[in-house]
Amino acid sequence: MLVLVVLAAYPLVFIASAAFTESSLGRPFQEFVGTANFEAALASADVRTSLALGTGYAIGVAVASTVLGTLTAIALWRSLWAGAFVRTVLLLPMIVPPVVVGILFSFIFSPSGGLLHTLVQHFTPWSGTFAVLSDTTWAVFGVALADVWEWTPLVVLLVFTALLGQDPHVTEAARLDGATGLRLFRHITLPAIAGTIAAAFLIRLILAFKVFDLVYVMTSGGPGSSTLVPAYLIWRTALRGFDVGMAATVTLLLAVVVTVVTLPIFLIVRRLRDV
């Protein structure tokens, strides 16, 4: 109970209190302001844009990671001869610290000698500069690619474990009844692992909502506000603008958005688990 109070209850009470007061980094809870912080946050274009961007980013990254992770897990399951070495290599991105991943992909996307720029110049006649992280349209996709590369192995691990945990008697009975290939996978294997896939998607979605390290290292929220995800906006508001009250308000708004987005998925996961 003490651990729960320290790690959960106290931060929640602090954030809720700061959101309804005028709070700075050095002087929290100066004056009760009611809903003024919420009104200012909802009227701010940066906050609205950040929440919308964070939601779209999280959903897109979660879908990409789940699809790629599921396909990779199925490929590993169908070719177990690949051995532990291949599976270990595929899981390495998840072990690398996010800051290192951000630096790595910053080098890859660098317009001066980066891997992507070198490949574009080598295989295409285009001779211009292709700076992904400096482009307002492509910067978020660059961060998303690094995010997908880092966390897709988590989906692979979860789905691959579910595939290995199937009841072999059910699969054998289906084969005896004539189910083979795609039909066997669609009607027997996929329903058996659907709950795990949905749970992996939910976990990946929550992780994507919390992305901060990659944005901090790769783009610092720019160019402009094209990668200003909520976590980075909260950090910038609290530790650069010293406005803890507004940062706490954005945190609570983000919690509401995350709840609204993830609650239907949580219900789907629970239903699939009970099937």
ZAVEXVO-308128 format. One record per residue (C-alpha): residue in three letters; chain; z, y, x. Coordinates in Angstrom, 1 decimal, decimal comma. Example, Ala and Ser with C-alpha at 12.3 -4.5 7.8 and 13.67 -1.06 7.14 Angstrom:
[Ala A [7,8 -4,5 12,3]];
[Ser A [7,1 -1,1 13,7]];
This chain:
[Met A [0,0 0,0 0,0]];
[Leu A [0,8 2,4 2,8]];
[Val A [-2,6 1,7 4,4]];
[Leu A [-4,3 2,4 1,1]];
[Val A [-2,4 5,6 0,6]];
[Val A [-3,2 6,9 4,1]];
[Leu A [-6,9 5,8 4,3]];
[Ala A [-7,9 6,4 0,6]];
[Ala A [-5,5 8,3 -1,5]];
[Tyr A [-4,6 11,1 0,9]];
[Pro A [-8,3 12,0 1,8]];
[Leu A [-9,3 12,0 -1,8]];
[Val A [-6,4 14,3 -2,9]];
[Phe A [-7,2 16,6 0,1]];
[Ile A [-10,9 16,8 -0,8]];
[Ala A [-10,2 17,4 -4,5]];
[Ser A [-7,6 20,0 -3,7]];
[Ala A [-9,9 21,8 -1,3]];
[Ala A [-12,7 21,8 -3,8]];
[Phe A [-10,7 23,9 -6,3]];
[Thr A [-9,3 26,3 -3,8]];
[Glu A [-10,5 28,8 -1,2]];
[Ser A [-10,1 26,8 2,0]];
[Ser A [-11,3 27,5 5,5]];
[Leu A [-11,1 25,2 8,5]];
[Gly A [-7,9 26,9 9,8]];
[Arg A [-6,3 27,9 6,5]];
[Pro A [-6,8 25,3 3,7]];
[Phe A [-5,6 25,9 0,1]];
[Gln A [-5,3 29,7 0,3]];
[Glu A [-6,0 30,4 -3,3]];
[Phe A [-6,8 28,5 -6,5]];
[Val A [-10,3 29,4 -7,6]];
[Gly A [-10,9 26,9 -10,4]];
[Thr A [-14,5 25,8 -10,7]];
[Ala A [-15,9 28,7 -8,7]];
[Asn A [-16,9 26,5 -5,8]];
[Phe A [-18,7 24,1 -8,1]];
[Glu A [-20,6 27,0 -9,8]];
[Ala A [-21,6 28,3 -6,4]];
[Ala A [-22,7 24,9 -5,2]];
[Leu A [-24,8 24,2 -8,2]];
[Ala A [-26,4 27,6 -7,9]];
[Ser A [-27,2 27,0 -4,3]];
[Ala A [-30,8 26,0 -3,6]];
[Asp A [-29,7 24,2 -0,3]];
[Val A [-27,2 22,1 -2,2]];
[Arg A [-29,6 21,1 -4,9]];
[Thr A [-32,3 20,4 -2,5]];
[Ser A [-30,0 18,4 -0,2]];
[Leu A [-28,7 16,2 -3,1]];
[Ala A [-32,3 15,5 -4,3]];
[Leu A [-33,5 14,8 -0,8]];
[Gly A [-30,6 12,5 -0,1]];
[Thr A [-31,1 10,5 -3,3]];
[Gly A [-34,9 10,1 -2,7]];
[Tyr A [-34,3 9,3 1,0]];
[Ala A [-31,6 6,7 0,2]];
[Ile A [-33,6 4,9 -2,5]];
[Gly A [-36,8 4,8 -0,4]];
[Val A [-35,0 3,6 2,7]];
[Ala A [-33,1 1,0 0,8]];
[Val A [-36,2 -0,3 -0,9]];
[Ala A [-38,1 -0,5 2,4]];
[Ser A [-35,2 -2,2 4,2]];
[Thr A [-34,7 -4,7 1,4]];
[Val A [-38,3 -5,7 1,1]];
[Leu A [-38,8 -6,0 4,9]];
[Gly A [-35,5 -7,8 5,4]];
[Thr A [-36,2 -10,3 2,6]];
[Leu A [-39,7 -11,1 3,9]];
[Thr A [-38,3 -11,5 7,4]];
[Ala A [-35,5 -13,7 6,2]];
[Ile A [-37,9 -15,9 4,3]];
[Ala A [-40,1 -16,2 7,4]];
[Leu A [-37,1 -17,2 9,5]];
[Trp A [-36,0 -19,7 6,9]];
[Arg A [-39,5 -21,3 6,7]];
[Ser A [-39,7 -21,6 10,5]];
[Leu A [-36,2 -22,6 11,7]];
[Trp A [-37,8 -23,9 14,8]];
[Ala A [-37,9 -20,3 16,1]];
[Gly A [-34,3 -20,9 17,1]];
[Ala A [-31,2 -18,8 17,6]];
[Phe A [-32,9 -16,6 20,3]];
[Val A [-35,5 -15,1 17,9]];
[Arg A [-32,8 -14,5 15,2]];
[Thr A [-30,5 -12,8 17,8]];
[Val A [-33,4 -10,5 18,9]];
[Leu A [-34,1 -9,5 15,3]];
[Leu A [-30,4 -8,6 14,8]];
[Leu A [-30,2 -6,4 18,0]];
[Pro A [-31,1 -3,1 16,2]];
[Met A [-28,0 -3,4 14,1]];
[Ile A [-25,8 -3,7 17,2]];
[Val A [-27,2 -0,6 18,8]];
[Pro A [-25,2 2,6 18,1]];
[Pro A [-26,9 5,0 15,7]];
[Val A [-26,8 7,8 18,3]];
[Val A [-28,8 5,6 20,7]];
[Val A [-31,2 4,7 18,0]];
[Gly A [-31,8 8,4 17,3]];
[Ile A [-32,4 9,2 20,9]];
[Leu A [-34,8 6,2 21,2]];
[Phe A [-36,9 7,3 18,3]];
[Ser A [-36,8 10,9 19,5]];
[Phe A [-38,5 9,7 22,7]];
[Ile A [-41,0 7,6 20,6]];
[Phe A [-41,9 10,6 18,5]];
[Ser A [-41,9 13,1 21,4]];
[Pro A [-45,2 15,1 21,5]];
[Ser A [-45,1 15,1 25,3]];
[Gly A [-45,6 11,6 26,5]];
[Gly A [-44,0 9,8 23,5]];
[Leu A [-45,1 6,3 22,6]];
[Leu A [-46,6 7,4 19,2]];
[His A [-48,5 10,4 20,7]];
[Thr A [-49,8 8,2 23,6]];
[Leu A [-51,1 5,5 21,1]];
[Val A [-52,7 8,1 18,9]];
[Gln A [-54,5 9,7 21,8]];
[His A [-55,5 6,3 23,3]];
[Phe A [-56,9 4,7 20,1]];
[Thr A [-58,3 7,7 18,3]];
[Pro A [-60,6 10,6 19,3]];
[Trp A [-57,9 13,1 18,1]];
[Ser A [-56,7 15,2 21,1]];
[Gly A [-54,1 17,4 19,3]];
[Thr A [-50,4 17,3 19,4]];
[Phe A [-48,7 14,9 16,9]];
[Ala A [-45,1 16,1 16,7]];
[Val A [-43,6 14,1 13,8]];
[Leu A [-40,1 15,5 14,0]];
[Ser A [-41,3 19,1 14,1]];
[Asp A [-43,4 18,7 11,0]];
[Thr A [-41,7 19,7 7,7]];
[Thr A [-43,6 16,9 5,9]];
[Trp A [-43,2 14,0 8,4]];
[Ala A [-39,8 14,7 9,9]];
[Val A [-37,9 12,9 7,1]];
[Phe A [-40,2 9,9 7,4]];
[Gly A [-39,5 9,8 11,2]];
[Val A [-35,8 9,7 10,5]];
[Ala A [-36,3 7,1 7,7]];
[Leu A [-38,3 4,8 10,1]];
[Ala A [-35,4 4,9 12,6]];
[Asp A [-33,0 4,1 9,7]];
[Val A [-35,0 1,2 8,4]];
[Trp A [-35,4 -0,2 12,0]];
[Glu A [-31,7 0,0 12,5]];
[Trp A [-30,4 -1,5 9,3]];
[Thr A [-33,1 -4,0 8,1]];
[Pro A [-31,4 -6,7 10,2]];
[Leu A [-28,4 -6,5 8,0]];
[Val A [-30,6 -7,4 5,0]];
[Val A [-32,1 -10,2 7,1]];
[Leu A [-28,7 -11,6 7,9]];
[Leu A [-27,5 -11,6 4,3]];
[Val A [-30,6 -13,0 2,7]];
[Phe A [-31,1 -15,6 5,5]];
[Thr A [-27,5 -16,8 5,0]];
[Ala A [-28,1 -17,1 1,2]];
[Leu A [-31,3 -19,1 1,9]];
[Leu A [-29,4 -21,5 4,1]];
[Gly A [-26,7 -21,8 1,5]];
[Gln A [-28,9 -23,1 -1,3]];
[Asp A [-28,1 -26,4 -2,9]];
[Pro A [-30,6 -28,9 -1,4]];
[His A [-30,3 -31,2 -4,4]];
[Val A [-31,8 -28,6 -6,7]];
[Thr A [-34,7 -28,0 -4,5]];
[Glu A [-35,3 -31,7 -4,0]];
[Ala A [-35,2 -32,3 -7,8]];
[Ala A [-37,7 -29,4 -8,3]];
[Arg A [-40,0 -31,0 -5,8]];
[Leu A [-39,8 -34,4 -7,5]];
[Asp A [-40,8 -32,6 -10,7]];
[Gly A [-43,9 -31,2 -9,0]];
[Ala A [-42,8 -27,7 -8,0]];
[Thr A [-44,3 -26,8 -4,6]];
[Gly A [-45,2 -23,7 -2,6]];
[Leu A [-45,1 -20,4 -4,4]];
[Arg A [-44,0 -22,0 -7,7]];
[Leu A [-41,0 -23,6 -6,1]];
[Phe A [-40,0 -20,3 -4,5]];
[Arg A [-40,5 -18,2 -7,6]];
[His A [-38,6 -20,5 -10,0]];
[Ile A [-36,0 -22,1 -7,8]];
[Thr A [-35,4 -20,2 -4,5]];
[Leu A [-35,8 -16,6 -5,7]];
[Pro A [-33,4 -16,9 -8,6]];
[Ala A [-30,9 -18,6 -6,3]];
[Ile A [-30,9 -15,6 -3,8]];
[Ala A [-31,6 -12,8 -6,3]];
[Gly A [-27,9 -11,8 -6,4]];
[Thr A [-27,7 -11,6 -2,7]];
[Ile A [-30,9 -9,5 -2,5]];
[Ala A [-29,5 -7,1 -5,1]];
[Ala A [-26,2 -6,9 -3,2]];
[Ala A [-28,0 -6,2 0,0]];
[Phe A [-29,9 -3,5 -1,7]];
[Leu A [-26,7 -1,9 -3,0]];
[Ile A [-25,1 -2,0 0,5]];
[Arg A [-28,2 -0,6 2,1]];
[Leu A [-28,4 2,2 -0,5]];
[Ile A [-24,8 3,3 0,1]];
[Leu A [-25,4 3,3 3,9]];
[Ala A [-28,5 5,4 3,4]];
[Phe A [-26,6 8,0 1,4]];
[Lys A [-24,2 8,4 4,3]];
[Val A [-26,8 8,9 7,1]];
[Phe A [-25,7 11,6 9,5]];
[Asp A [-26,0 10,4 13,1]];
[Leu A [-29,8 10,0 13,1]];
[Val A [-30,3 13,4 11,5]];
[Tyr A [-27,9 15,1 13,9]];
[Val A [-29,6 13,6 17,0]];
[Met A [-33,2 13,7 15,9]];
[Thr A [-33,7 16,9 13,8]];
[Ser A [-30,4 18,7 13,2]];
[Gly A [-31,4 19,0 9,5]];
[Gly A [-34,8 20,7 10,3]];
[Pro A [-37,4 21,8 10,6]];
[Gly A [-36,3 24,2 7,9]];
[Ser A [-34,3 22,1 5,5]];
[Ser A [-36,7 19,1 5,4]];
[Thr A [-34,1 16,7 6,7]];
[Leu A [-31,0 18,4 5,3]];
[Val A [-29,3 15,3 3,9]];
[Pro A [-25,9 15,7 2,1]];
[Ala A [-23,8 14,3 4,9]];
[Tyr A [-25,3 16,8 7,4]];
[Leu A [-25,0 19,7 4,9]];
[Ile A [-21,3 18,8 4,5]];
[Trp A [-20,7 18,8 8,2]];
[Arg A [-22,6 22,0 8,7]];
[Thr A [-20,7 23,8 5,9]];
[Ala A [-17,3 22,6 7,1]];
[Leu A [-17,6 22,8 10,9]];
[Arg A [-20,2 25,5 11,4]];
[Gly A [-19,5 27,7 8,4]];
[Phe A [-15,8 26,9 8,3]];
[Asp A [-16,0 26,7 4,5]];
[Val A [-13,9 23,6 3,8]];
[Gly A [-13,7 24,4 0,1]];
[Met A [-17,5 24,3 -0,3]];
[Ala A [-17,8 21,3 1,9]];
[Ala A [-15,3 19,4 -0,3]];
[Thr A [-17,2 20,5 -3,4]];
[Val A [-20,5 19,1 -2,1]];
[Thr A [-18,7 15,9 -1,1]];
[Leu A [-17,5 15,5 -4,7]];
[Leu A [-20,9 16,2 -6,1]];
[Leu A [-22,4 13,7 -3,7]];
[Ala A [-19,8 11,1 -4,9]];
[Val A [-20,9 11,8 -8,5]];
[Val A [-24,6 11,3 -7,5]];
[Val A [-23,9 8,1 -5,6]];
[Thr A [-21,9 6,7 -8,5]];
[Val A [-24,6 7,5 -11,0]];
[Val A [-27,3 5,9 -8,8]];
[Thr A [-25,4 2,8 -7,7]];
[Leu A [-23,5 2,0 -11,0]];
[Pro A [-26,6 0,4 -12,7]];
[Ile A [-27,3 -1,6 -9,5]];
[Phe A [-23,7 -2,8 -9,3]];
[Leu A [-24,0 -4,0 -12,9]];
[Ile A [-27,2 -5,8 -12,1]];
[Val A [-25,6 -7,4 -9,0]];
[Arg A [-22,6 -8,6 -11,1]];
[Arg A [-24,9 -10,1 -13,8]];
[Leu A [-27,0 -11,9 -11,2]];
[Arg A [-23,8 -13,2 -9,6]];
[Asp A [-22,6 -14,6 -12,9]];
[Val A [-25,9 -16,4 -13,7]];
